[in-house]
Amino acid sequence: MSVEVQIVREASDEVVGALASLLPQLSTSAGPVDHESVARLLSSDANTLLLAFVEGSAVGMLTLIMFPLPSGLRARIEDVVVDEAVRGHGVGAALTEEALRLARTAGARTVDLTSRPSRQAANRLYERLGFEARDSTLYRFAVQA
């Protein structure tokens, strides 16, 4: 299976449709995707949205976030999802490797991500790509009720 990863630059109908199809496979609580929300995502200099294509169809996505801190440029990988129909065929690896390449090229010191323990295949992938589990506590504050 040949996977092509592209950086998304505009909120086209194809991109909005791809995100609308993929995002529910990642999160049941995410809001609806529309042109405005995708354009807002893409307008942030911190965000790089990657889409993976197989035979011309979007089958995966990843958001790379890079931000400067006093301690250096940092990066995070968020919202990684691969369509159920093609999981296990290298799409997640292709997306993650491209995000790591972009972060390295930009000079990021580290790239972090979080993944639920129940996502065993994804966790094995991240470890295979060189990510190491950190002993840390993640805190979350819900701004909106």
N, CA, C and O atoms as a GROMACS GRO file, in nm:
protein
  580
    1MET      N    1   0.085  -0.117   0.000
    1MET     CA    2   0.000   0.000   0.000
    1MET      C    3   0.090   0.124   0.000
    1MET      O    4   0.173   0.140   0.089
    2SER      N    5   0.073   0.209  -0.098
    2SER     CA    6   0.152   0.330  -0.110
    2SER      C    7   0.079   0.446  -0.042
    2SER      O    8  -0.036   0.477  -0.075
    3VAL      N    9   0.147   0.509   0.054
    3VAL     CA   10   0.088   0.618   0.131
    3VAL      C   11   0.158   0.747   0.093
    3VAL      O   12   0.281   0.755   0.093
    4GLU      N   13   0.079   0.849   0.060
    4GLU     CA   14   0.133   0.982   0.030
    4GLU      C   15   0.084   1.077   0.140
    4GLU      O   16  -0.035   1.084   0.169
    5VAL      N   17   0.178   1.149   0.201
    5VAL     CA   18   0.143   1.244   0.307
    5VAL      C   19   0.161   1.385   0.252
    5VAL      O   20   0.264   1.417   0.194
    6GLN      N   21   0.059   1.468   0.272
    6GLN     CA   22   0.063   1.606   0.223
    6GLN      C   23   0.034   1.703   0.337
    6GLN      O   24  -0.044   1.674   0.428
    7ILE      N   25   0.098   1.819   0.330
    7ILE     CA   26   0.065   1.929   0.420
    7ILE      C   27  -0.058   1.997   0.363
    7ILE      O   28  -0.065   2.028   0.244
    8VAL      N   29  -0.156   2.020   0.449
    8VAL     CA   30  -0.280   2.086   0.407
    8VAL      C   31  -0.262   2.237   0.421
    8VAL      O   32  -0.219   2.285   0.525
    9ARG      N   33  -0.294   2.309   0.316
    9ARG     CA   34  -0.277   2.454   0.317
    9ARG      C   35  -0.409   2.532   0.308
    9ARG      O   36  -0.414   2.650   0.342
   10GLU      N   37  -0.516   2.465   0.262
   10GLU     CA   38  -0.644   2.537   0.250
   10GLU      C   39  -0.760   2.447   0.287
   10GLU      O   40  -0.753   2.324   0.278
   11ALA      N   41  -0.868   2.510   0.330
   11ALA     CA   42  -0.988   2.438   0.375
   11ALA      C   43  -1.079   2.408   0.256
   11ALA      O   44  -1.189   2.463   0.246
   12SER      N   45  -1.033   2.323   0.167
   12SER     CA   46  -1.112   2.285   0.050
   12SER      C   47  -1.225   2.191   0.092
   12SER      O   48  -1.225   2.138   0.203
   13ASP      N   49  -1.320   2.170   0.002
   13ASP     CA   50  -1.428   2.075   0.029
   13ASP      C   51  -1.372   1.936   0.059
   13ASP      O   52  -1.421   1.867   0.148
   14GLU      N   53  -1.268   1.896  -0.016
   14GLU     CA   54  -1.206   1.764   0.004
   14GLU      C   55  -1.147   1.753   0.145
   14GLU      O   56  -1.165   1.651   0.212
   15VAL      N   57  -1.077   1.856   0.190
   15VAL     CA   58  -1.015   1.855   0.322
   15VAL      C   59  -1.121   1.853   0.431
   15VAL      O   60  -1.111   1.774   0.525
   16VAL      N   61  -1.220   1.937   0.420
   16VAL     CA   62  -1.328   1.942   0.520
   16VAL      C   63  -1.399   1.807   0.526
   16VAL      O   64  -1.429   1.758   0.634
   17GLY      N   65  -1.426   1.748   0.411
   17GLY     CA   66  -1.490   1.616   0.407
   17GLY      C   67  -1.404   1.509   0.472
   17GLY      O   68  -1.455   1.422   0.543
   18ALA      N   69  -1.273   1.514   0.446
   18ALA     CA   70  -1.183   1.415   0.505
   18ALA      C   71  -1.182   1.427   0.657
   18ALA      O   72  -1.190   1.326   0.727
   19LEU      N   73  -1.171   1.549   0.707
   19LEU     CA   74  -1.170   1.568   0.852
   19LEU      C   75  -1.303   1.529   0.914
   19LEU      O   76  -1.307   1.472   1.023
   20ALA      N   77  -1.411   1.560   0.846
   20ALA     CA   78  -1.544   1.524   0.897
   20ALA      C   79  -1.561   1.372   0.905
   20ALA      O   80  -1.633   1.322   0.992
   21SER      N   81  -1.495   1.300   0.816
   21SER     CA   82  -1.501   1.155   0.817
   21SER      C   83  -1.406   1.094   0.921
   21SER      O   84  -1.441   0.996   0.987
   22LEU      N   85  -1.288   1.151   0.934
   22LEU     CA   86  -1.186   1.092   1.022
   22LEU      C   87  -1.203   1.128   1.169
   22LEU      O   88  -1.186   1.042   1.255
   23LEU      N   89  -1.236   1.252   1.198
   23LEU     CA   90  -1.239   1.298   1.337
   23LEU      C   91  -1.332   1.216   1.427
   23LEU      O   92  -1.295   1.188   1.541
   24PRO      N   93  -1.451   1.176   1.382
   24PRO     CA   94  -1.537   1.094   1.469
   24PRO      C   95  -1.475   0.958   1.505
   24PRO      O   96  -1.514   0.897   1.605
   25GLN      N   97  -1.380   0.911   1.425
   25GLN     CA   98  -1.312   0.786   1.456
   25GLN      C   99  -1.209   0.804   1.569
   25GLN      O  100  -1.160   0.707   1.626
   26LEU      N  101  -1.177   0.929   1.599
   26LEU     CA  102  -1.083   0.962   1.705
   26LEU      C  103  -1.155   1.005   1.832
   26LEU      O  104  -1.119   0.963   1.942
   27SER      N  105  -1.258   1.088   1.816
   27SER     CA  106  -1.323   1.149   1.932
   27SER      C  107  -1.473   1.159   1.911
   27SER      O  108  -1.520   1.211   1.809
   28THR      N  109  -1.548   1.109   2.008
   28THR     CA  110  -1.693   1.123   2.001
   28THR      C  111  -1.739   1.258   2.055
   28THR      O  112  -1.854   1.297   2.035
   29SER      N  113  -1.649   1.328   2.124
   29SER     CA  114  -1.687   1.457   2.183
   29SER      C  115  -1.643   1.577   2.100
   29SER      O  116  -1.676   1.691   2.134
   30ALA      N  117  -1.569   1.555   1.992
   30ALA     CA  118  -1.524   1.667   1.908
   30ALA      C  119  -1.644   1.730   1.839
   30ALA      O  120  -1.738   1.661   1.799
   31GLY      N  121  -1.639   1.860   1.824
   31GLY     CA  122  -1.747   1.931   1.757
   31GLY      C  123  -1.748   1.903   1.608
   31GLY      O  124  -1.656   1.841   1.555
   32PRO      N  125  -1.852   1.950   1.539
   32PRO     CA  126  -1.859   1.927   1.395
   32PRO      C  127  -1.750   2.004   1.320
   32PRO      O  128  -1.706   2.110   1.362
   33VAL      N  129  -1.709   1.947   1.210
   33VAL     CA  130  -1.607   2.007   1.126
   33VAL      C  131  -1.676   2.081   1.012
   33VAL      O  132  -1.764   2.026   0.946
   34ASP      N  133  -1.634   2.206   0.989
   34ASP     CA  134  -1.686   2.281   0.876
   34ASP      C  135  -1.572   2.366   0.819
   34ASP      O  136  -1.461   2.365   0.872
   35HIS      N  137  -1.601   2.439   0.711
   35HIS     CA  138  -1.497   2.520   0.647
   35HIS      C  139  -1.436   2.620   0.745
   35HIS      O  140  -1.315   2.641   0.745
   36GLU      N  141  -1.518   2.681   0.828
   36GLU     CA  142  -1.469   2.782   0.922
   36GLU      C  143  -1.374   2.722   1.025
   36GLU      O  144  -1.268   2.779   1.053
   37SER      N  145  -1.409   2.606   1.081
   37SER     CA  146  -1.323   2.545   1.183
   37SER      C  147  -1.191   2.497   1.122
   37SER      O  148  -1.086   2.508   1.186
   38VAL      N  149  -1.195   2.445   1.001
   38VAL     CA  150  -1.072   2.400   0.936
   38VAL      C  151  -0.986   2.520   0.898
   38VAL      O  152  -0.864   2.516   0.913
   39ALA      N  153  -1.047   2.626   0.848
   39ALA     CA  154  -0.972   2.747   0.814
   39ALA      C  155  -0.906   2.806   0.938
   39ALA      O  156  -0.793   2.853   0.932
   40ARG      N  157  -0.976   2.804   1.051
   40ARG     CA  158  -0.919   2.855   1.177
   40ARG      C  159  -0.798   2.770   1.218
   40ARG      O  160  -0.695   2.824   1.259
   41LEU      N  161  -0.810   2.639   1.207
   41LEU     CA  162  -0.699   2.548   1.237
   41LEU      C  163  -0.578   2.579   1.150
   41LEU      O  164  -0.466   2.588   1.199
   42LEU      N  165  -0.601   2.596   1.021
   42LEU     CA  166  -0.493   2.618   0.926
   42LEU      C  167  -0.433   2.758   0.936
   42LEU      O  168  -0.319   2.779   0.894
   43SER      N  169  -0.508   2.854   0.990
   43SER     CA  170  -0.458   2.991   0.997
   43SER      C  171  -0.355   3.011   1.108
   43SER      O  172  -0.285   3.112   1.110
   44SER      N  173  -0.345   2.917   1.200
   44SER     CA  174  -0.249   2.929   1.309
   44SER      C  175  -0.110   2.890   1.261
   44SER      O  176  -0.091   2.782   1.206
   45ASP      N  177  -0.013   2.979   1.281
   45ASP     CA  178   0.125   2.950   1.242
   45ASP      C  179   0.182   2.832   1.320
   45ASP      O  180   0.278   2.770   1.275
   46ALA      N  181   0.125   2.801   1.434
   46ALA     CA  182   0.176   2.691   1.516
   46ALA      C  183   0.136   2.554   1.461
   46ALA      O  184   0.202   2.454   1.490
   47ASN      N  185   0.030   2.549   1.381
   47ASN     CA  186  -0.026   2.422   1.337
   47ASN      C  187   0.020   2.382   1.197
   47ASN      O  188   0.030   2.466   1.106
   48THR      N  189   0.047   2.254   1.182
   48THR     CA  190   0.066   2.195   1.050
   48THR      C  191  -0.023   2.072   1.044
   48THR      O  192  -0.002   1.976   1.118
   49LEU      N  193  -0.121   2.075   0.955
   49LEU     CA  194  -0.212   1.963   0.938
   49LEU      C  195  -0.160   1.875   0.825
   49LEU      O  196  -0.134   1.922   0.714
   50LEU      N  197  -0.145   1.746   0.855
   50LEU     CA  198  -0.102   1.649   0.755
   50LEU      C  199  -0.218   1.555   0.723
   50LEU      O  200  -0.288   1.510   0.813
   51LEU      N  201  -0.237   1.527   0.595
   51LEU     CA  202  -0.333   1.426   0.552
   51LEU      C  203  -0.258   1.317   0.479
   51LEU      O  204  -0.166   1.344   0.402
   52ALA      N  205  -0.298   1.194   0.503
   52ALA     CA  206  -0.241   1.078   0.433
   52ALA      C  207  -0.341   1.030   0.331
   52ALA      O  208  -0.461   1.020   0.358
   53PHE      N  209  -0.290   1.000   0.212
   53PHE     CA  210  -0.373   0.954   0.102
   53PHE      C  211  -0.326   0.816   0.054
   53PHE      O  212  -0.207   0.789   0.047
   54VAL      N  213  -0.423   0.731   0.022
   54VAL     CA  214  -0.397   0.604  -0.043
   54VAL      C  215  -0.487   0.600  -0.165
   54VAL      O  216  -0.609   0.609  -0.153
   55GLU      N  217  -0.427   0.585  -0.281
   55GLU     CA  218  -0.501   0.582  -0.408
   55GLU      C  219  -0.596   0.702  -0.420
   55GLU      O  220  -0.709   0.689  -0.467
   56GLY      N  221  -0.547   0.818  -0.377
   56GLY     CA  222  -0.623   0.942  -0.392
   56GLY      C  223  -0.726   0.970  -0.286
   56GLY      O  224  -0.787   1.077  -0.288
   57SER      N  225  -0.748   0.878  -0.194
   57SER     CA  226  -0.846   0.899  -0.088
   57SER      C  227  -0.776   0.931   0.043
   57SER      O  228  -0.677   0.867   0.079
   58ALA      N  229  -0.827   1.031   0.115
   58ALA     CA  230  -0.772   1.067   0.246
   58ALA      C  231  -0.808   0.958   0.346
   58ALA      O  232  -0.925   0.926   0.365
   59VAL      N  233  -0.705   0.901   0.410
   59VAL     CA  234  -0.726   0.790   0.502
   59VAL      C  235  -0.666   0.814   0.641
   59VAL      O  236  -0.676   0.727   0.728
   60GLY      N  237  -0.603   0.930   0.662
   60GLY     CA  238  -0.545   0.957   0.792
   60GLY      C  239  -0.510   1.103   0.807
   60GLY      O  240  -0.494   1.175   0.708
   61MET      N  241  -0.498   1.147   0.932
   61MET     CA  242  -0.460   1.285   0.959
   61MET      C  243  -0.377   1.293   1.086
   61MET      O  244  -0.380   1.203   1.170
   62LEU      N  245  -0.304   1.402   1.097
   62LEU     CA  246  -0.220   1.430   1.214
   62LEU      C  247  -0.200   1.581   1.219
   62LEU      O  248  -0.185   1.645   1.115
   63THR      N  249  -0.201   1.636   1.339
   63THR     CA  250  -0.171   1.778   1.355
   63THR      C  251  -0.040   1.791   1.431
   63THR      O  252  -0.025   1.739   1.542
   64LEU      N  253   0.055   1.860   1.370
   64LEU     CA  254   0.183   1.891   1.434
   64LEU      C  255   0.176   2.034   1.482
   64LEU      O  256   0.142   2.125   1.406
   65ILE      N  257   0.207   2.054   1.609
   65ILE     CA  258   0.204   2.187   1.669
   65ILE      C  259   0.347   2.220   1.712
   65ILE      O  260   0.409   2.143   1.786
   66MET      N  261   0.399   2.332   1.666
   66MET     CA  262   0.533   2.375   1.706
   66MET      C  263   0.524   2.514   1.767
   66MET      O  264   0.456   2.602   1.714
   67PHE      N  265   0.592   2.532   1.879
   67PHE     CA  266   0.583   2.658   1.951
   67PHE      C  267   0.714   2.688   2.022
   67PHE      O  268   0.776   2.599   2.080
   68PRO      N  269   0.757   2.816   2.018
   68PRO     CA  270   0.880   2.853   2.086
   68PRO      C  271   0.854   2.874   2.236
   68PRO      O  272   0.752   2.931   2.276
   69LEU      N  273   0.947   2.827   2.316
   69LEU     CA  274   0.946   2.848   2.460
   69LEU      C  275   1.083   2.904   2.499
   69LEU      O  276   1.176   2.896   2.420
   70PRO      N  277   1.096   2.958   2.618
   70PRO     CA  278   1.229   3.005   2.660
   70PRO      C  279   1.334   2.895   2.652
   70PRO      O  280   1.452   2.922   2.631
   71SER      N  281   1.291   2.770   2.670
   71SER     CA  282   1.385   2.658   2.668
   71SER      C  283   1.410   2.602   2.529
   71SER      O  284   1.488   2.508   2.513
   72GLY      N  285   1.347   2.659   2.428
   72GLY     CA  286   1.370   2.615   2.290
   72GLY      C  287   1.241   2.580   2.219
   72GLY      O  288   1.134   2.575   2.280
   73LEU      N  289   1.252   2.554   2.090
   73LEU     CA  290   1.135   2.518   2.008
   73LEU      C  291   1.088   2.379   2.046
   73LEU      O  292   1.167   2.284   2.048
   74ARG      N  293   0.963   2.367   2.076
   74ARG     CA  294   0.902   2.239   2.113
   74ARG      C  295   0.796   2.202   2.010
   74ARG      O  296   0.746   2.288   1.937
   75ALA      N  297   0.763   2.074   2.007
   75ALA     CA  298   0.661   2.027   1.914
   75ALA      C  299   0.574   1.923   1.983
   75ALA      O  300   0.619   1.851   2.073
   76ARG      N  301   0.450   1.917   1.940
   76ARG     CA  302   0.354   1.818   1.988
   76ARG      C  303   0.282   1.759   1.868
   76ARG      O  304   0.257   1.827   1.769
   77ILE      N  305   0.250   1.634   1.879
   77ILE     CA  306   0.166   1.566   1.780
   77ILE      C  307   0.032   1.544   1.845
   77ILE      O  308   0.023   1.493   1.956
   78GLU      N  309  -0.073   1.585   1.775
   78GLU     CA  310  -0.209   1.574   1.827
   78GLU      C  311  -0.302   1.519   1.718
   78GLU      O  312  -0.269   1.520   1.600
   79ASP      N  313  -0.417   1.472   1.761
   79ASP     CA  314  -0.526   1.431   1.672
   79ASP      C  315  -0.480   1.340   1.558
   79ASP      O  316  -0.506   1.367   1.441
   80VAL      N  317  -0.411   1.233   1.596
   80VAL     CA  318  -0.371   1.134   1.498
   80VAL      C  319  -0.484   1.034   1.483
   80VAL      O  320  -0.530   0.974   1.580
   81VAL      N  321  -0.529   1.016   1.361
   81VAL     CA  322  -0.632   0.915   1.336
   81VAL      C  323  -0.612   0.857   1.197
   81VAL      O  324  -0.583   0.928   1.101
   82VAL      N  325  -0.628   0.726   1.190
   82VAL     CA  326  -0.621   0.653   1.063
   82VAL      C  327  -0.754   0.583   1.046
   82VAL      O  328  -0.807   0.522   1.139
   83ASP      N  329  -0.809   0.591   0.927
   83ASP     CA  330  -0.937   0.526   0.897
   83ASP      C  331  -0.928   0.377   0.932
   83ASP      O  332  -0.830   0.310   0.901
   84GLU      N  333  -1.033   0.328   0.997
   84GLU     CA  334  -1.036   0.188   1.040
   84GLU      C  335  -1.005   0.090   0.926
   84GLU      O  336  -0.943  -0.013   0.949
   85ALA      N  337  -1.047   0.123   0.807
   85ALA     CA  338  -1.031   0.031   0.693
   85ALA      C  339  -0.886   0.008   0.654
   85ALA      O  340  -0.855  -0.092   0.589
   86VAL      N  341  -0.795   0.100   0.692
   86VAL     CA  342  -0.655   0.086   0.649
   86VAL      C  343  -0.557   0.081   0.766
   86VAL      O  344  -0.436   0.092   0.746
   87ARG      N  345  -0.607   0.065   0.887
   87ARG     CA  346  -0.518   0.057   1.002
   87ARG      C  347  -0.428  -0.066   0.988
   87ARG      O  348  -0.469  -0.172   0.940
   88GLY      N  349  -0.303  -0.049   1.033
   88GLY     CA  350  -0.208  -0.159   1.026
   88GLY      C  351  -0.133  -0.169   0.895
   88GLY      O  352  -0.062  -0.266   0.871
   89HIS      N  353  -0.149  -0.068   0.808
   89HIS     CA  354  -0.084  -0.071   0.676
   89HIS      C  355   0.017   0.042   0.656
   89HIS      O  356   0.051   0.074   0.542
   90GLY      N  357   0.064   0.102   0.764
   90GLY     CA  358   0.170   0.200   0.753
   90GLY      C  359   0.128   0.345   0.743
   90GLY      O  360   0.213   0.433   0.728
   91VAL      N  361  -0.002   0.372   0.750
   91VAL     CA  362  -0.049   0.510   0.737
   91VAL      C  363  -0.007   0.593   0.858
   91VAL      O  364   0.044   0.704   0.843
   92GLY      N  365  -0.028   0.539   0.978
   92GLY     CA  366   0.012   0.610   1.100
   92GLY      C  367   0.161   0.635   1.104
   92GLY      O  368   0.206   0.741   1.146
   93ALA      N  369   0.239   0.537   1.061
   93ALA     CA  370   0.385   0.552   1.058
   93ALA      C  371   0.425   0.661   0.959
   93ALA      O  372   0.511   0.744   0.990
   94ALA      N  373   0.364   0.662   0.842
   94ALA     CA  374   0.398   0.764   0.741
   94ALA      C  375   0.365   0.904   0.792
   94ALA      O  376   0.445   0.996   0.774
   95LEU      N  377   0.251   0.921   0.855
   95LEU     CA  378   0.213   1.051   0.910
   95LEU      C  379   0.312   1.094   1.019
   95LEU      O  380   0.360   1.208   1.019
   96THR      N  381   0.341   1.004   1.112
   96THR     CA  382   0.428   1.038   1.224
   96THR      C  383   0.570   1.066   1.178
   96THR      O  384   0.633   1.160   1.226
   97GLU      N  385   0.621   0.987   1.085
   97GLU     CA  386   0.756   1.010   1.034
   97GLU      C  387   0.767   1.145   0.964
   97GLU      O  388   0.869   1.214   0.977
   98GLU      N  389   0.664   1.184   0.890
   98GLU     CA  390   0.666   1.316   0.825
   98GLU      C  391   0.661   1.427   0.929
   98GLU      O  392   0.729   1.528   0.914
   99ALA      N  393   0.580   1.411   1.032
   99ALA     CA  394   0.575   1.512   1.139
   99ALA      C  395   0.710   1.524   1.208
   99ALA      O  396   0.755   1.635   1.237
  100LEU      N  397   0.776   1.413   1.234
  100LEU     CA  398   0.908   1.416   1.296
  100LEU      C  399   1.010   1.484   1.206
  100LEU      O  400   1.096   1.558   1.253
  101ARG      N  401   1.002   1.458   1.076
  101ARG     CA  402   1.092   1.521   0.980
  101ARG      C  403   1.073   1.672   0.982
  101ARG      O  404   1.171   1.747   0.985
  102LEU      N  405   0.947   1.716   0.979
  102LEU     CA  406   0.918   1.860   0.981
  102LEU      C  407   0.968   1.926   1.110
  102LEU      O  408   1.026   2.034   1.106
  103ALA      N  409   0.947   1.859   1.223
  103ALA     CA  410   0.991   1.913   1.352
  103ALA      C  411   1.144   1.922   1.356
  103ALA      O  412   1.200   2.022   1.403
  104ARG      N  413   1.209   1.818   1.308
  104ARG     CA  414   1.356   1.817   1.306
  104ARG      C  415   1.408   1.930   1.218
  104ARG      O  416   1.501   2.001   1.257
  105THR      N  417   1.350   1.947   1.101
  105THR     CA  418   1.391   2.052   1.007
  105THR      C  419   1.373   2.190   1.068
  105THR      O  420   1.454   2.280   1.044
  106ALA      N  421   1.266   2.207   1.145
  106ALA     CA  422   1.239   2.337   1.208
  106ALA      C  423   1.329   2.364   1.328
  106ALA      O  424   1.337   2.477   1.376
  107GLY      N  425   1.397   2.261   1.377
  107GLY     CA  426   1.486   2.279   1.491
  107GLY      C  427   1.424   2.252   1.626
  107GLY      O  428   1.475   2.296   1.729
  108ALA      N  429   1.313   2.179   1.627
  108ALA     CA  430   1.248   2.147   1.755
  108ALA      C  431   1.341   2.062   1.841
  108ALA      O  432   1.409   1.972   1.791
  109ARG      N  433   1.343   2.090   1.971
  109ARG     CA  434   1.425   2.013   2.065
  109ARG      C  435   1.361   1.880   2.099
  109ARG      O  436   1.430   1.779   2.114
  110THR      N  437   1.230   1.879   2.110
  110THR     CA  438   1.158   1.757   2.145
  110THR      C  439   1.026   1.753   2.069
  110THR      O  440   0.977   1.856   2.022
  111VAL      N  441   0.970   1.634   2.057
  111VAL     CA  442   0.836   1.615   2.004
  111VAL      C  443   0.762   1.526   2.103
  111VAL      O  444   0.803   1.414   2.130
  112ASP      N  445   0.653   1.578   2.158
  112ASP     CA  446   0.574   1.503   2.255
  112ASP      C  447   0.442   1.461   2.193
  112ASP      O  448   0.394   1.522   2.097
  113LEU      N  449   0.384   1.357   2.249
  113LEU     CA  450   0.248   1.317   2.214
  113LEU      C  451   0.191   1.240   2.330
  113LEU      O  452   0.266   1.191   2.415
  114THR      N  453   0.061   1.230   2.335
  114THR     CA  454  -0.004   1.146   2.434
  114THR      C  455  -0.089   1.044   2.359
  114THR      O  456  -0.137   1.070   2.248
  115SER      N  457  -0.105   0.930   2.421
  115SER     CA  458  -0.186   0.825   2.362
  115SER      C  459  -0.247   0.743   2.474
  115SER      O  460  -0.178   0.707   2.570
  116ARG      N  461  -0.373   0.713   2.463
  116ARG     CA  462  -0.440   0.634   2.566
  116ARG      C  463  -0.382   0.493   2.571
  116ARG      O  464  -0.347   0.437   2.467
  117PRO      N  465  -0.371   0.435   2.689
  117PRO     CA  466  -0.320   0.298   2.700
  117PRO      C  467  -0.400   0.197   2.617
  117PRO      O  468  -0.345   0.098   2.570
  118SER      N  469  -0.529   0.222   2.598
  118SER     CA  470  -0.612   0.130   2.521
  118SER      C  471  -0.576   0.127   2.372
  118SER      O  472  -0.615   0.034   2.300
  119ARG      N  473  -0.502   0.226   2.326
  119ARG     CA  474  -0.461   0.230   2.185
  119ARG      C  475  -0.329   0.154   2.169
  119ARG      O  476  -0.225   0.212   2.136
  120GLN      N  477  -0.336   0.025   2.193
  120GLN     CA  478  -0.215  -0.057   2.199
  120GLN      C  479  -0.135  -0.055   2.070
  120GLN      O  480  -0.013  -0.043   2.074
  121ALA      N  481  -0.200  -0.066   1.956
  121ALA     CA  482  -0.126  -0.066   1.829
  121ALA      C  483  -0.056   0.068   1.807
  121ALA      O  484   0.058   0.072   1.762
  122ALA      N  485  -0.124   0.177   1.839
  122ALA     CA  486  -0.064   0.310   1.823
  122ALA      C  487   0.056   0.325   1.917
  122ALA      O  488   0.159   0.379   1.878
  123ASN      N  489   0.042   0.277   2.039
  123ASN     CA  490   0.152   0.287   2.135
  123ASN      C  491   0.273   0.205   2.089
  123ASN      O  492   0.387   0.249   2.105
  124ARG      N  493   0.249   0.087   2.034
  124ARG     CA  494   0.360   0.008   1.980
  124ARG      C  495   0.428   0.082   1.866
  124ARG      O  496   0.551   0.082   1.855
  125LEU      N  497   0.349   0.147   1.780
  125LEU     CA  498   0.405   0.225   1.669
  125LEU      C  499   0.495   0.336   1.722
  125LEU      O  500   0.607   0.353   1.675
  126TYR      N  501   0.446   0.413   1.818
  126TYR     CA  502   0.523   0.525   1.870
  126TYR      C  503   0.655   0.476   1.931
  126TYR      O  504   0.759   0.539   1.912
  127GLU      N  505   0.650   0.367   2.004
  127GLU     CA  506   0.773   0.312   2.062
  127GLU      C  507   0.868   0.265   1.953
  127GLU      O  508   0.989   0.286   1.962
  128ARG      N  509   0.815   0.201   1.850
  128ARG     CA  510   0.897   0.154   1.738
  128ARG      C  511   0.965   0.271   1.667
  128ARG      O  512   1.076   0.257   1.616
  129LEU      N  513   0.899   0.388   1.664
  129LEU     CA  514   0.955   0.507   1.600
  129LEU      C  515   1.051   0.584   1.690
  129LEU      O  516   1.108   0.685   1.647
  130GLY      N  517   1.071   0.538   1.813
  130GLY     CA  518   1.169   0.599   1.901
  130GLY      C  519   1.114   0.684   2.014
  130GLY      O  520   1.191   0.739   2.093
  131PHE      N  521   0.983   0.695   2.025
  131PHE     CA  522   0.925   0.768   2.138
  131PHE      C  523   0.946   0.686   2.264
  131PHE      O  524   0.941   0.563   2.262
  132GLU      N  525   0.968   0.755   2.374
  132GLU     CA  526   0.984   0.690   2.504
  132GLU      C  527   0.876   0.740   2.598
  132GLU      O  528   0.847   0.859   2.604
  133ALA      N  529   0.817   0.646   2.672
  133ALA     CA  530   0.716   0.683   2.770
  133ALA      C  531   0.783   0.765   2.880
  133ALA      O  532   0.894   0.733   2.923
  134ARG      N  533   0.716   0.869   2.924
  134ARG     CA  534   0.769   0.956   3.029
  134ARG      C  535   0.688   0.935   3.156
  134ARG      O  536   0.568   0.909   3.151
  135ASP      N  537   0.756   0.946   3.267
  135ASP     CA  538   0.689   0.939   3.395
  135ASP      C  539   0.640   1.079   3.427
  135ASP      O  540   0.715   1.163   3.478
  136SER      N  541   0.515   1.103   3.398
  136SER     CA  542   0.458   1.237   3.412
  136SER      C  543   0.311   1.225   3.447
  136SER      O  544   0.250   1.120   3.426
  137THR      N  545   0.257   1.330   3.499
  137THR     CA  546   0.114   1.335   3.526
  137THR      C  547   0.054   1.442   3.438
  137THR      O  548   0.099   1.557   3.437
  138LEU      N  549  -0.046   1.405   3.365
  138LEU     CA  550  -0.114   1.499   3.277
  138LEU      C  551  -0.234   1.555   3.353
  138LEU      O  552  -0.316   1.481   3.405
  139TYR      N  553  -0.241   1.686   3.359
  139TYR     CA  554  -0.354   1.754   3.420
  139TYR      C  555  -0.436   1.820   3.313
  139TYR      O  556  -0.383   1.868   3.212
  140ARG      N  557  -0.568   1.824   3.333
  140ARG     CA  558  -0.655   1.890   3.238
  140ARG      C  559  -0.755   1.974   3.314
  140ARG      O  560  -0.813   1.929   3.413
  141PHE      N  561  -0.775   2.094   3.268
  141PHE     CA  562  -0.875   2.184   3.322
  141PHE      C  563  -0.977   2.208   3.211
  141PHE      O  564  -0.942   2.256   3.104
  142ALA      N  565  -1.102   2.176   3.236
  142ALA     CA  566  -1.207   2.196   3.137
  142ALA      C  567  -1.251   2.343   3.142
  142ALA      O  568  -1.318   2.384   3.237
  143VAL      N  569  -1.215   2.420   3.042
  143VAL     CA  570  -1.246   2.562   3.038
  143VAL      C  571  -1.395   2.582   3.017
  143VAL      O  572  -1.455   2.671   3.077
  144GLN      N  573  -1.454   2.500   2.934
  144GLN     CA  574  -1.597   2.511   2.906
  144GLN      C  575  -1.668   2.390   2.964
  144GLN      O  576  -1.620   2.277   2.952
  145ALA      N  577  -1.780   2.414   3.026
  145ALA     CA  578  -1.857   2.303   3.086
  145ALA      C  579  -1.950   2.242   2.985
  145ALA      O  580  -2.022   2.147   3.018
   0.00000   0.00000   0.00000
